[in-house]
Amino acid sequence: MSDARTLAGKTLFITGASRGIGRAIALRAARDGARVIVAAKTTTEHPKLPGTITDAAAEIEAAGGRALAVKTDIRFEDQVEAAIAAGVAEFGGLDIVVNNASAISLTGTLETPMKMYDRMFDINARGSYLVTQKALPFLLEASNPHVLNLSPPLNLDPKWFAGHAAYTLAKYAMSVWVLGMSAEFADRGVAFNALWPCTAIATAAVRNLLGGEKVVAASRKPEIMGDAAHAILTRDAGTCTGNFFTDEQVLAEEGVTDLDPYAVRAGVPLFKDFFLD
């Protein structure tokens, strides 16, 4: 990637940036000297979910960026408004939104409590819509503004609904926002894109919900998503919009074909991600 493509001086609002993929995207941006609003709920270390907003902010600063940690539950409109206002007050504007925060329950219709159903839709579907809506007035004033949703291509094969229809629909909502908003704002200069990994990514969700250490060993490091996101977010917003990218696709377009360094454990066959044929 050209050295001229940088996030230096850009302000990013990243949901769920205290760990995992959100943290990796934040740290990659920080290496350019970007400013990151860390919008997440975790202020106290959880035994199964390492990472807090203050830890992430310290890592961002150490990597060369600036950070503002704001405790934010994106289910609540007032908290989102306050977090965005705090970030704009601190950094003078807003250039990029990364909708990364998500809830997952791979359960069937009879096994999904309505509390969990509501949680997935409140965070994945409504939360990403809410964050984007509240950020847009500032993005419309920015140079090369981007919204990036961590969500998959819209694949309507019934096999992706059969075992976990509620999760699939809640996650696909984030992709529908990309589809709709990229068209709605096509002539206003804001890019809307989706990014999804081709393989499992070594995060707490994979470790705790999707198969433990065995699947982690068959995963890639979150840094692959950080690098792919960086490539998208440094492209021209006027021409790069309405895309459903995978990490492998983006990196190939950037000339990166050796993905072995991203593997958690060399030589282990990788666990393929959901929603991709």
GIBEL-V226887 format. One line per field, one symbol per residue. ss: DSSP state (@ for helix, = for strand, . for the rest). psi: psi as a letter, one per 20 degrees, with the letter a starting at -180 (. if undefined). Layout:
ss = ???
psi = ???
This chain:
ss = ..........=====....@@@@@@@@@@@....======.....=..=...@@@@@@@@@@...======.....@@@@@@@@@@@@@@@....====..............@@@@@@@@@@@@@@@@@@@@@@@@@@......====.........@@@@..@@@@@@@@@@@@@@@@@@@@......======..=.=..@@@@@@..@@@@@@..=..@@@@@@@@@@@..........===@@@@@@@......@@@=........=.....
psi = qqhioqjpiqppooqkjircgggggghghhhikrppooorhoippphinqprhhggghhgghijaqqopoopojipghhgggggggghhgijaphpponhpqqpomqagijoqhghghgghhggfgghggggghhghhhiirplqqpopnrrqnojphhihgilhggghhghhhhhhggghhghkhjjjpporqppqhrqpnrhggghhjjbhghghkrrqhhhhgggggggijrohhhnqkqnqqgggghhhjjoiojhiipgopippqoqrqjp.
